[in-house]
Amino acid sequence: MSGAGGITTARRDTATGDIPVDTPRLPAREAAESELSKPMYHENDPNFLQRALYQFWDWVAGVFDAAAGAAPGGPAGLVVLVVLVLGLAAALWWRLGTPQRSSRSPDALFDSDGPRSAAQHRATAEAHATALRWTEAVQERMRAVVRSLEERALLDPRPGRTADEAAAEAGRALPEHRVRLRAAARAFDDVTYGGRTADQPTYLSLRTLDLELDEAKPLLPGTSRGAAG
């Protein structure tokens, strides 16, 4: 019968695979990715730095757009705000000046107002003593002692040196005055950082030491104390 024969034929066609079958999606996608991963397709791609810059500028643009949307008047209002902020910053910079970092130690011997000679420190110390300002007189006299040793090349000029460091270094060149140099440095620290008040005997003792050191002969390297005398 033709009807039965037709059904039989349709079944035979199905069994033998004559009906077209679509290619699975996963192998097709993998084949496309493999093809596109070839270097020839990426010769003109931006490098890592370029991509980072693009992302940065995209972020800046997003921030600007958000700020412009929040600022009164939109983008024009944002520009006005930026100009005002820059003007305020310039005014503060002009008023306060350029900030400067100081390498000076908190307990440095000398102030940061520029170098002064030993004679200048002595004159200032005498002026303080005449006015009975013994604390200031002691401070200036100790500075005169150290500056005088620097001027005589017994100490190397060094910013930030403390009174204790100067006394220790000077004591090696002038061993006969080592103990008194340390005492003078201690007196300077007491009145400058310890909150104590100097008196006239302290200043006069330091003044005498200054005058004696000005006449003292240093101990040369490799020379014993007996030979130096």
CORKA-V865093 format. One record per pair of residues at least 24 apart in sequence whose ideal C-beta (glycine too) atoms are under 7 Angstrom apart, sorted by sequence separation. I is the first residue (numbers start at 0). J is the second residue. If there is no record, write none. Layout:
i=[I/I]
j=[J/J]
This chain:
i=[162/163/183/117/120/162/117/179/116/117/176/109/117/108/176/108/144/173/176/141/173/173/174/172/173/141/172/137/138/137/174/107/108/138/107/108/137/138/107/108/103/104/106/102/103/134/102/104/108/137/134/140/134/133/137/141/144/153/133/137/140/144/147/133/136/140/143/147/133/137/144/133/140/128/106]
j=[187/188/208/143/146/188/146/208/146/147/208/142/150/142/212/145/183/212/215/183/215/217/218/217/218/187/218/186/187/187/224/159/160/190/160/161/190/191/161/162/158/159/161/158/159/190/159/161/165/197/196/202/197/197/201/205/208/217/198/202/205/209/212/199/202/206/209/213/201/205/212/202/209/202/192]
